[in-house]
Amino acid sequence: MRGLTASDGDGGDRGGERDDGGRAATVGRGRVLTGWAASATTLVGLAAFGLLTVGCSTGGTGTRDEGPAGTQPVAKVTPGTGPSSSAKPAARVDPVTLLKHDPKVSERVRTDLKPCTGSAYPVDTSYGTMTGGPSPDVVVNVMTCGDSVGVGTYVYRPRTNGQYENVFAIEQPAVYGTIDRGDLVVTTQVYEKKDSVAYPSGEEVITYRWAGSRFNEHDRVHNDFNRAVGSGGTDLPGAADPAGN
């Protein structure tokens, strides 16, 4: 303010002695008012800036603290229960009845098919889809009671009337059939003259695939077993001592 008064004195006092009737004084007062207006505007701006700074610094998060809370719904995640299966359990059949009434089963097998103990027959049964029938196919393996050596493998395909049809049969020593991903896999042990039942010389693994109305051979694998093992009477080697003792 002292600077504004000095300026006004330099021009205002001299202006009273001029012929312009104090016009200089009027101009001087205008300058004084203009200076006050600028100062007031500056103060208002500084005050507004200070308020904005205070509003932004409150809480340390700036403008994110302003405004109402969001009103949009939050999506909920419901844990899934996993895919459900519509597959129904395969209807169980009486394999002994099938074999006894099947003319494709040899008379020898049917005659020798007797319970081993009580009512337990030496028969294994598997269910699975191989022929594309109305229900699962049935694989029946017949074995001996004493050594559990397979003597016959049979495949029964279901019909629409609920009956079963024999579509595959093989009868020979040490044969066993299984279902593997829609194929029929038949394994036959290979014996030589001096082989015991427990230690065959090898095996044939044949894969059959259904083609229209019958099973066709799809793949064959032959495995030769090591004849040096299985003689018995040899102790297992002991574990080596890491310390060398």
Residue frames relative to the residue before (quaternion, step in Angstrom):
aa qw qx qy qz dx dy dz
M 1.0000 0.0000 0.0000 0.0000 0.00 0.00 0.00
R 0.6008 0.5514 -0.3755 0.4405 3.57 1.09 -0.58
G 0.6309 0.5305 -0.3436 0.4500 3.60 0.87 -0.60
L 0.6497 0.5027 -0.3212 0.4712 3.61 0.98 -0.77
T 0.6525 0.5131 -0.3254 0.4530 3.67 0.96 -0.78
A 0.6496 0.5125 -0.3270 0.4566 3.63 0.89 -0.81
S 0.6466 0.5114 -0.3249 0.4635 3.58 0.90 -0.83
D 0.6659 0.5069 -0.3066 0.4535 3.54 0.93 -0.88
G 0.6470 0.5228 -0.3317 0.4450 3.60 0.99 -0.70
D 0.6375 0.5437 -0.3446 0.4235 3.60 0.95 -0.77
G 0.7783 0.3360 -0.2019 0.4905 3.56 0.86 -0.81
G 0.6638 0.5499 -0.3199 0.3932 3.57 1.03 -0.77
D 0.6730 0.4991 -0.3233 0.4399 3.62 0.91 -0.84
R 0.6793 0.4720 -0.3006 0.4747 3.51 0.95 -0.77
G 0.6262 0.5683 -0.3505 0.4025 3.52 1.03 -0.66
G 0.5916 0.5840 -0.3794 0.4061 3.61 1.12 -0.44
E 0.6882 0.4730 -0.2805 0.4732 3.59 1.14 -0.50
R 0.5830 0.5924 -0.3689 0.4160 3.66 1.22 -0.10
D 0.5929 -0.6110 0.4125 0.3240 3.48 -1.30 0.49
D 0.5730 0.6267 -0.4033 0.3409 3.61 1.13 -0.18
G 0.5292 -0.6936 0.3887 0.2964 3.58 1.21 0.37
G 0.7152 -0.4617 0.2641 0.4534 3.57 1.02 0.84
R 0.3134 0.7640 -0.5144 0.2312 3.56 1.19 0.45
A 0.6151 0.5498 -0.3570 0.4381 3.51 1.09 -0.73
A 0.6267 0.5382 -0.3424 0.4475 3.58 1.02 -0.75
T 0.6378 0.5249 -0.3301 0.4568 3.51 1.03 -0.82
V 0.6408 0.5115 -0.3226 0.4730 3.53 1.03 -0.86
G 0.6350 0.5351 -0.3307 0.4484 3.58 1.01 -0.81
R 0.6654 0.4913 -0.3160 0.4647 3.58 0.94 -0.85
G 0.6101 0.5515 -0.3540 0.4454 3.55 1.12 -0.66
R 0.6420 0.5118 -0.3305 0.4654 3.51 0.99 -0.78
V 0.6283 0.5358 -0.3391 0.4508 3.58 0.97 -0.80
L 0.6741 0.4908 -0.2987 0.4643 3.59 0.90 -0.90
T 0.6364 0.5243 -0.3335 0.4570 3.52 1.02 -0.82
G 0.6382 0.5252 -0.3234 0.4607 3.59 0.96 -0.76
W 0.6502 0.5081 -0.3160 0.4683 3.60 0.97 -0.83
A 0.6509 0.5161 -0.3261 0.4512 3.57 0.97 -0.85
A 0.6514 0.5088 -0.3229 0.4611 3.57 0.95 -0.85
S 0.6586 0.5078 -0.3215 0.4528 3.54 0.97 -0.86
A 0.6466 0.5193 -0.3231 0.4559 3.58 0.98 -0.84
T 0.6433 0.5233 -0.3228 0.4561 3.57 0.99 -0.86
T 0.6431 0.5263 -0.3176 0.4568 3.54 1.03 -0.85
L 0.6622 0.5097 -0.3074 0.4552 3.56 0.95 -0.86
V 0.6390 0.5182 -0.3283 0.4640 3.56 0.99 -0.82
G 0.6514 0.5179 -0.3140 0.4570 3.57 0.97 -0.85
L 0.6593 0.5021 -0.3120 0.4647 3.56 0.96 -0.85
A 0.6404 0.5224 -0.3281 0.4576 3.56 1.03 -0.79
A 0.6532 0.5068 -0.3159 0.4655 3.58 0.96 -0.87
F 0.6495 0.5156 -0.3173 0.4601 3.59 0.96 -0.82
G 0.6391 0.5289 -0.3241 0.4548 3.55 1.05 -0.79
L 0.6511 0.5043 -0.3211 0.4677 3.58 0.97 -0.83
L 0.6492 0.5143 -0.3207 0.4595 3.59 0.97 -0.84
T 0.6455 0.5210 -0.3228 0.4558 3.55 1.03 -0.80
V 0.6498 0.5092 -0.3174 0.4665 3.56 0.99 -0.83
G 0.6615 0.5148 -0.3093 0.4491 3.58 0.96 -0.89
C 0.6891 0.4781 -0.2900 0.4610 3.59 0.96 -0.78
S 0.7147 0.4680 -0.2746 0.4413 3.57 1.00 -0.74
T 0.5077 0.6573 -0.4330 0.3502 3.63 1.18 -0.28
G 0.8256 0.1854 -0.1517 0.5109 3.57 -0.76 1.01
G 0.4454 -0.7324 0.4337 0.2778 3.60 1.20 -0.20
T 0.6807 0.4818 -0.3021 0.4617 3.60 1.22 0.18
G 0.4966 -0.6919 0.4259 0.3053 3.59 1.21 0.27
T 0.8293 -0.2240 0.1639 0.4849 3.55 -1.15 -0.68
R 0.5173 0.6398 -0.4341 0.3668 3.63 1.18 -0.16
D 0.6158 0.5418 -0.3567 0.4473 3.59 1.26 -0.28
E 0.6252 0.5627 -0.3306 0.4280 3.58 1.23 -0.35
G 0.7369 0.4411 -0.3091 0.4085 3.54 -1.30 0.34
P 0.5884 -0.5937 0.4193 0.3542 3.58 -1.22 0.46
A 0.6174 -0.5437 0.4172 0.3862 3.54 -1.28 0.37
G 0.6083 -0.5763 0.4040 0.3669 3.55 -1.16 0.63
T 0.2662 -0.7819 0.5497 0.1251 3.56 -1.08 0.78
Q 0.4876 0.6623 -0.4509 0.3468 3.64 1.23 0.02
P 0.5088 -0.6665 0.4456 0.3135 3.62 -0.93 0.82
V 0.3936 -0.7017 0.5491 0.2263 3.55 -1.17 0.70
A 0.4446 -0.7021 0.4871 0.2686 3.54 -0.82 1.02
K 0.2552 -0.7614 0.5816 0.1302 3.56 -0.98 0.90
V 0.2582 -0.7582 0.5840 0.1318 3.56 -1.00 0.91
T 0.1729 -0.7859 0.5896 0.0695 3.52 -0.68 1.13
P 0.4435 -0.7029 0.4736 0.2915 3.63 -0.63 1.01
G 0.4183 -0.7132 0.5074 0.2428 3.54 -0.92 0.95
T 0.4142 -0.7158 0.5150 0.2255 3.52 -1.16 0.62
G 0.5678 -0.6029 0.3888 0.4037 3.62 1.28 0.07
P 0.6272 -0.5525 0.3857 0.3906 3.56 -1.20 0.44
S 0.3123 -0.7480 0.5576 0.1790 3.51 -0.94 0.89
S 0.3246 -0.7507 0.5485 0.1738 3.53 -1.06 0.78
S 0.2657 -0.7705 0.5639 0.1331 3.53 -0.98 0.94
A 0.4350 0.7093 -0.4582 0.3124 3.57 1.29 0.06
K 0.2777 -0.7624 0.5674 0.1403 3.54 -0.96 0.91
P 0.5717 -0.5875 0.4314 0.3767 3.59 -1.08 0.62
A 0.5172 -0.6460 0.4646 0.3152 3.54 -1.05 0.80
A 0.4842 -0.6552 0.4980 0.2969 3.53 -1.03 0.82
R 0.3827 -0.7405 0.5081 0.2167 3.55 -0.79 1.04
V 0.2031 -0.7682 0.5994 0.0967 3.54 -1.12 0.78
D 0.4598 -0.6275 0.5409 0.3198 3.55 -1.32 0.22
P 0.2737 -0.8101 0.4889 0.1725 3.62 -0.10 1.23
V 0.6190 0.5501 -0.3567 0.4325 3.59 1.03 -0.67
T 0.6420 0.5142 -0.3212 0.4694 3.59 1.01 -0.78
L 0.6258 0.5329 -0.3377 0.4587 3.57 1.00 -0.79
L 0.6938 0.4823 -0.2797 0.4559 3.56 0.85 -0.97
K 0.6721 0.5233 -0.3045 0.4262 3.56 0.89 -0.91
H 0.7610 0.3523 -0.1831 0.5131 3.59 1.10 -0.72
D 0.5519 0.6086 -0.3941 0.4119 3.58 1.23 0.26
P 0.3418 -0.7630 0.5084 0.2061 3.64 -0.53 1.11
K 0.6046 0.5620 -0.3655 0.4301 3.63 1.21 -0.34
V 0.5908 0.5196 -0.3719 0.4927 3.59 1.25 -0.17
S 0.4955 -0.6890 0.4402 0.2933 3.56 -0.79 1.03
E 0.6176 -0.5598 0.4110 0.3692 3.52 -1.23 0.54
R 0.6167 0.5582 -0.3464 0.4337 3.58 1.02 -0.71
V 0.6726 0.4835 -0.3003 0.4728 3.58 0.89 -0.93
R 0.6729 0.4947 -0.3098 0.4544 3.59 0.87 -0.84
T 0.6577 0.5065 -0.3122 0.4620 3.57 1.04 -0.74
D 0.7199 0.4428 -0.2462 0.4744 3.58 0.97 -0.86
L 0.5580 0.6136 -0.3973 0.3930 3.60 1.22 -0.26
K 0.2347 0.7560 -0.5620 0.2399 3.52 -0.12 1.38
P 0.6198 -0.5462 0.3925 0.4042 3.59 -1.17 0.44
C 0.4274 -0.6826 0.5327 0.2600 3.53 -1.11 0.76
T 0.7697 -0.0694 0.0686 0.6310 3.55 0.97 -0.96
G 0.8336 0.0557 -0.0664 0.5455 3.56 -0.78 0.99
S 0.7447 -0.3277 0.2747 0.5124 3.57 -0.58 -1.20
A 0.4730 0.6782 -0.4334 0.3585 3.62 1.25 0.30
Y 0.1906 -0.7897 0.5781 0.0765 3.55 -0.57 1.23
P 0.4935 -0.6518 0.4831 0.3134 3.63 -1.13 0.55
V 0.3966 0.7073 -0.4655 0.3547 3.55 0.63 1.19
D 0.1434 -0.7513 0.6391 0.0812 3.56 -1.03 0.90
T 0.1152 -0.8038 0.5829 0.0299 3.58 -0.99 0.88
S 0.0569 -0.7833 0.6190 0.0085 3.57 -0.97 0.94
Y 0.1883 -0.7692 0.6041 0.0895 3.56 -1.17 0.75
G 0.2892 0.7475 -0.5611 0.2070 3.56 -0.97 0.89
T 0.5158 -0.6463 0.4767 0.2983 3.53 -1.29 0.40
M 0.0849 0.7979 -0.5895 0.0929 3.55 -0.67 1.15
T 0.7885 0.3357 -0.1549 0.4916 3.60 0.95 -0.85
G 0.4776 -0.6930 0.4305 0.3262 3.60 1.23 -0.04
G 0.3278 0.7658 -0.4900 0.2569 3.57 1.12 0.59
P 0.7130 -0.4606 0.3138 0.4254 3.60 -1.28 0.00
S 0.7768 0.0971 -0.0619 0.6191 3.58 1.26 -0.30
P 0.7112 -0.4664 0.2898 0.4390 3.62 -1.19 0.25
D 0.4706 -0.6379 0.5346 0.2931 3.54 -1.22 0.61
V 0.3059 -0.7442 0.5721 0.1589 3.54 -1.30 0.42
V 0.1258 -0.7642 0.6304 0.0523 3.56 -0.89 1.03
V 0.0778 -0.8012 0.5933 -0.0012 3.57 -0.75 1.09
N 0.1033 -0.7765 0.6209 0.0285 3.55 -0.89 1.04
V 0.1785 -0.7719 0.6051 0.0779 3.55 -0.87 1.03
M 0.0729 -0.8124 0.5784 -0.0107 3.58 -0.88 1.01
T 0.5461 -0.5680 0.4873 0.3764 3.52 -1.35 0.06
C 0.5510 -0.6342 0.4275 0.3337 3.55 -1.10 0.61
G 0.7077 0.5030 -0.2820 0.4082 3.59 0.85 -0.90
D 0.8310 0.2038 -0.0647 0.5135 3.57 0.72 -1.07
S 0.3610 -0.7444 0.4808 0.2906 3.62 1.28 -0.13
V 0.3452 0.7193 -0.5180 0.3085 3.56 0.98 0.84
G 0.4513 -0.7106 0.4722 0.2615 3.55 -0.80 1.01
V 0.1436 -0.7919 0.5896 0.0681 3.55 -1.05 0.82
G 0.8181 0.0000 0.0013 0.5751 3.59 1.20 -0.21
T 0.1192 -0.7646 0.6310 0.0545 3.55 -1.18 0.78
Y 0.0186 -0.8072 0.5881 -0.0469 3.58 -0.85 1.03
V 0.1775 -0.7616 0.6161 0.0942 3.55 -1.15 0.75
Y 0.1186 -0.7896 0.6013 0.0292 3.55 -0.87 1.05
R 0.2148 -0.7820 0.5793 0.0818 3.52 -0.82 1.12
P 0.4156 -0.7223 0.4864 0.2627 3.61 -0.81 0.91
R 0.2811 -0.7288 0.6000 0.1727 3.54 -1.21 0.63
T 0.6545 -0.5273 0.3690 0.3968 3.55 -1.26 0.27
N 0.6782 0.4819 -0.2964 0.4690 3.61 1.17 -0.48
G 0.6250 -0.5707 0.3326 0.4161 3.60 1.26 0.20
Q 0.5730 0.5741 -0.3848 0.4404 3.59 1.24 -0.11
Y 0.3310 -0.7336 0.5606 0.1951 3.58 -1.32 0.28
E 0.2166 -0.7784 0.5835 0.0821 3.52 -1.06 0.90
N 0.3991 -0.7007 0.5383 0.2447 3.57 -0.94 0.90
V 0.0413 -0.8267 0.5608 -0.0211 3.61 -0.52 1.22
F 0.7839 0.1353 -0.1022 0.5972 3.60 1.26 0.00
A 0.1160 0.7807 -0.6063 0.0968 3.57 -1.00 0.88
I 0.0794 0.7586 -0.6437 0.0613 3.53 -1.01 0.90
E 0.0528 -0.8025 0.5938 -0.0230 3.56 -0.79 1.08
Q 0.3770 0.6724 -0.5622 0.2994 3.54 -0.50 1.27
P 0.6485 -0.5489 0.3449 0.3991 3.60 -1.13 0.48
A 0.8653 0.1238 -0.1152 0.4718 3.51 -1.23 0.75
V 0.4146 0.6718 -0.5008 0.3550 3.58 0.82 1.00
Y 0.0550 0.7865 -0.6121 0.0607 3.55 -1.11 0.76
G 0.1664 -0.8087 0.5614 0.0562 3.57 -0.89 1.00
T 0.0577 -0.7843 0.6177 0.0106 3.54 -1.13 0.77
I 0.4088 -0.6637 0.5644 0.2718 3.56 -1.36 0.21
D 0.0214 0.8013 -0.5947 0.0619 3.55 -0.77 1.08
R 0.8317 -0.2253 0.1017 0.4971 3.58 -0.38 1.32
G 0.7796 -0.3661 0.1673 0.4799 3.53 0.85 1.03
D 0.6633 0.4556 -0.3069 0.5082 3.60 1.26 0.01
L 0.3949 -0.6707 0.5706 0.2622 3.53 -1.29 0.42
V 0.0799 -0.7953 0.6009 0.0075 3.57 -0.70 1.13
V 0.0815 -0.8026 0.5909 -0.0104 3.56 -0.65 1.20
T 0.1174 -0.7928 0.5975 0.0245 3.55 -0.75 1.12
T 0.0610 -0.7924 0.6069 -0.0034 3.55 -0.90 1.00
Q 0.3470 -0.7345 0.5461 0.2050 3.56 -0.79 1.01
V 0.2723 -0.7548 0.5820 0.1321 3.55 -1.06 0.86
Y 0.0741 -0.8084 0.5839 0.0002 3.57 -0.69 1.13
E 0.2267 -0.7226 0.6344 0.1552 3.52 -1.21 0.66
K 0.7718 -0.4139 0.2141 0.4327 3.57 -1.24 0.24
K 0.7781 0.3530 -0.1844 0.4857 3.58 0.87 -0.90
D 0.4778 0.6811 -0.4410 0.3366 3.61 1.23 0.10
S 0.3565 -0.6902 0.5844 0.2345 3.52 -1.13 0.71
V 0.6705 -0.4988 0.3543 0.4197 3.55 -1.27 0.32
A 0.6952 0.4930 -0.2809 0.4413 3.59 1.00 -0.77
Y 0.7930 0.2454 -0.1221 0.5441 3.61 1.13 -0.51
P 0.0784 -0.8113 0.5790 0.0188 3.60 0.07 1.25
S 0.5766 -0.5977 0.4357 0.3470 3.56 -1.28 0.33
G 0.7982 -0.1250 0.1026 0.5803 3.59 1.13 -0.48
E 0.2614 -0.7518 0.5765 0.1848 3.52 -1.29 -0.34
E 0.2714 -0.7102 0.6246 0.1784 3.52 -1.35 0.49
V 0.0918 -0.7816 0.6166 0.0223 3.55 -0.83 1.04
I 0.0188 -0.8179 0.5722 -0.0574 3.57 -0.41 1.27
T 0.2054 -0.7710 0.5957 0.0924 3.54 -0.90 1.00
Y 0.1213 -0.7841 0.6076 0.0355 3.55 -0.84 1.08
R 0.1296 -0.7817 0.6080 0.0491 3.54 -1.12 0.80
W 0.4855 -0.6812 0.4756 0.2722 3.51 -0.98 0.94
A 0.0130 0.7966 -0.6021 0.0518 3.57 -0.89 0.99
G 0.8496 -0.1105 0.0235 0.5152 3.56 -0.09 1.30
S 0.8142 -0.1902 0.1744 0.5202 3.57 0.20 -1.25
R 0.7827 0.2218 -0.1361 0.5654 3.60 1.24 0.14
F 0.4974 -0.6174 0.5122 0.3301 3.54 -1.35 0.20
N 0.1170 -0.7741 0.6202 0.0483 3.54 -0.97 0.96
E 0.5351 -0.6199 0.4618 0.3407 3.55 -1.09 0.71
H 0.1724 -0.8117 0.5555 0.0538 3.54 -0.81 1.06
D 0.8014 -0.0497 0.0701 0.5919 3.59 1.01 -0.74
R 0.0862 -0.7857 0.6118 0.0314 3.57 -1.18 0.66
V 0.0404 -0.7811 0.6228 -0.0180 3.55 -0.96 1.00
H 0.1329 -0.7764 0.6124 0.0669 3.58 -0.95 0.95
N 0.1011 -0.7910 0.6030 0.0220 3.55 -0.90 1.01
D 0.1904 -0.7517 0.6227 0.1051 3.58 -0.92 0.98
F 0.2824 -0.7732 0.5486 0.1463 3.56 -0.82 1.04
N 0.5628 -0.5952 0.4629 0.3386 3.52 -1.24 0.58
R 0.3075 -0.7855 0.5124 0.1611 3.58 -0.60 1.11
A 0.5645 0.6155 -0.3890 0.3889 3.61 1.21 -0.16
V 0.6812 0.4517 -0.2879 0.4991 3.58 1.21 -0.34
G 0.7114 0.4855 -0.3257 0.3900 3.52 -1.29 0.33
S 0.5129 0.6561 -0.4290 0.3499 3.60 1.21 0.00
G 0.3718 -0.7548 0.4686 0.2691 3.58 1.21 -0.46
G 0.7081 0.4829 -0.3333 0.3927 3.54 -1.35 0.12
T 0.6499 0.4878 -0.3269 0.4825 3.60 1.21 0.10
D 0.3904 -0.7215 0.5252 0.2264 3.56 -0.86 1.01
L 0.5339 -0.6103 0.4785 0.3370 3.51 -1.19 0.58
P 0.5052 -0.6453 0.4616 0.3396 3.63 -0.94 0.74
G 0.4547 -0.6908 0.4924 0.2713 3.53 -1.02 0.82
A 0.5974 -0.5667 0.4298 0.3706 3.54 -1.26 0.45
A 0.4950 -0.6631 0.4759 0.2980 3.58 -1.00 0.84
D 0.4376 -0.6828 0.5223 0.2637 3.54 -1.08 0.77
P 0.4164 -0.7305 0.4731 0.2629 3.65 -0.53 1.09
A 0.6903 0.4774 -0.2901 0.4598 3.61 1.10 -0.62
G 0.4979 -0.6842 0.4119 0.3381 3.57 1.26 -0.09
N 0.4618 0.6892 -0.4439 0.3385 3.59 1.25 0.36
